[in-house]
């Protein structure tokens, strides 16, 4: 399964994480639990190959239980998608390997 969402701001190689968020034209019943660890690609247009820029760590809404737990202050609707991801660059990846004692 693939999900397309928009960046909420410009992402640089110095950012640890970023958010993708979009509103769909209609309500949906999709939940995004299970996407963690999946790749995030930047696709500028059909003429250019996608570039890996991140790894998903959380998708919202994550589950029906999460949806039902919302209170009256929630602004998230059944038209909204949010994907939170860690930025992936060679330097960041090398840092992860060092912290895990793999490098």
Buried (B, 14 or more C-beta within 10 A) or exposed (E): EEBEBEBEEEBEEEBEEBBBBBEEEEEEEEBBBEBBEBBBEEEEEEEEEEEEBBBBBBBBBBEEEBBEEEEEEEEBEEEBBBBBBBBBBEEBBEEEEEEEEEE
